[in-house]
Amino acid sequence: MEDLLNAVVLLGNYVIVPGLAYGSQLALGALGVTLVFGILRFSNFAHGDTMAFGTMVVILFTWWFQSMGISIDPLPTALLALPFGILATIGMLLATDRLVYKFYRKQRSPSIVFVMASVGVMFVMNGIVRFVIGPNDQRFADGQRFILKAREFKEATGLSEGLTIKVSQGLTLGIAVIVVGLLFWFLQKSRTGKAMRAYSDNEDLALLSGISPEKVVMITWIIAAALATIAGTLYGLDKSFKPFTYFQLLLPIFAAAIVGGLGNPLGAIAGGFVVAFSEVTITYAYKKFLKYLMPENLEPEGLVQLLSTDYKFAVSFVILVLVLLIRPTGIFKGKVL
Amino acid sequence: MSFLIGENMTGGYGGADILHDCTIAVEKGEIAVIVGPNGAGKSTAMKAVFGMLALREGRVMLDGQDITGLTPQDRVKAGMGFVPQNNNVFTSMTVQENLEMGAYIREDDFSDTMEQVFHLFPILKEKRRQPAGELSGGQRQQVAVGRALMTKPKVLMLDEPTAGVSPIVMDELFDRIIEVARTGIAILMVEQNARQALNIADKGYVLVQGRNRFTDTGEALLANPEVRKSFLGG
């Protein structure tokens, strides 16, 4: 019995808790991608670097606040800086829309042109971020580190395995729930949110109904900016901030959005968790876990790791390919690419 | 001067003209029907009146005002409602949300208008929480008409409202359209089912190759042997 509990706690500590946190971060990122796809009808490749940009601003404000001695201990100062990061990112995205995408909207360009333009935007943003903050790892987490420490857990339960919950993980989950709740309330109940759904559903009829496309597009960028900054900051607090990592995040985020069904917000959330848990469960070494469950003489010799963590991006790729082959609309009915 | 009139309209989608000196008019509380063979420019004439087609010549007047230069969106604000032939509902949204979107430009309380629409189409009240995409063809058309009525238009334009619905549903839709006209709204519609449509029409326009061929009351057109022979199958 104790062995079984130890095995469950072990799995909780290394798979479930990190998977939930990572899944929430991907879900927030995928929501941004899916909203932009639903309204502007193109896959925004700059989303990863938008996350990096937003997080960078948050970090700069965090450092500034820290230097002034402002803190909200035990919570990380970054939370205080988050609204400023969101505002800066909103400004950035609205400026990009005005300078780049608006032109192509007027031309009524096909969506592949938008995608290519977004690749250009991605490189520019990437450059700005590296230029301002540098290509290296930045740590900006402060305040309390743990909600639950392994030692405390062991002492309380008497188990030999400990369960650790980091503040960043708890924050990620909590903030994700609040943000998703607000977003769904907005889309389902508010007049503007309904107009966005109407525009995504049937552009021509939305125009006939007097819905202004420019307003809908603007609101979409504002929401995408907020989501990207929040997702990026939470990811940075949980792991660390490095511009290249954020660029790489694009792949699991797109996989999540497509698995769930592009253009479908509910799908983006489900997709985020599917991708996160696939990655974590496939790259986890099950040796210790099996040791608890199996008789002593059947103990596995190797690590029992299906895939090295170096290959974690392959998981997203495989999921992406499988979904596109078998069910191109995603789990929930989304749009076909 | 008619309440709504597209006078001597000439134009097309760039390139060759489709409409040639075509005139369509409708009075308040009346039903005007545009009929004609395939490719006669029926829908094009309708689009021209609604501003979805640039006119080279001619003008469109609404209640004595020249609206030729207005965009379709501005014409909606000026009191015109348009029900397109295809994709005329928001399929992923509920019936009620469809009606709300119809009233998007209205700043005032539109709950009484929604009640009127529900009164006109009782089935919609029953299904108001269901996504419009899950409804039958006839019910969808009711949603589409209801959506257009939400702005309290003075003119309602319908592009083949009975396309793809069964004869029974068609009769019912026509009954509803007559009811709408009785509330004082001018109705202009394009119809494939020429005989049935002319039956309820106060005025009929038979278009051929973008030109007015016959213009008369619905009754007179139905009685006209030439119209019967050429366009109504004897």
Interface residues (C-beta under 8 A of the other chain):
Chain A: R191 K194 A195 R197 A198 D201 N202 D204 L205 A206 L207 L208 S209 G210 I211
Chain B: P72 Q73 V76 K77 F82 P84 N87 N88 V89 F90 T91 S92 M93 E97 E100 M101 G102 Y104 I105 R147 T151
